[in-house]
């Protein structure tokens, strides 16, 4: 591929920054047209990463792309979980570990209409992003060798 195509079609298609939240879990249930169940198919699955537009998590079952899901994000220290509606974008088998699959979901748009996610959830995800993305950056970058002191006045 040439440089012009790389700029038009970047490999990373995500607009939002992905970040990890230690100890966060996700539960999901499939959205059905009739007889919608209120119980979750799988609960307390490890959340791999989160962004404003979606999430990646480990699970026991392979989910089909296009499958609509209600997800519940449980964040350590928060009383109420975030409930979001989304769609499976991909699911892949993973070798090793306790969970044989990883799944990526894209959240529905945020708004006040039916099948849109509550805009307050976006505000909460942005605050989590600010908190945990900066924490990741702090842990991933080496410490400066020298301290910088403010000039005396």
Helices and strands as residue ranges (DSSP letters): H 3-8, E 25-30, E 42-50, E 54-59, E 68-74, E 82-93, E 101-107, H 119-140
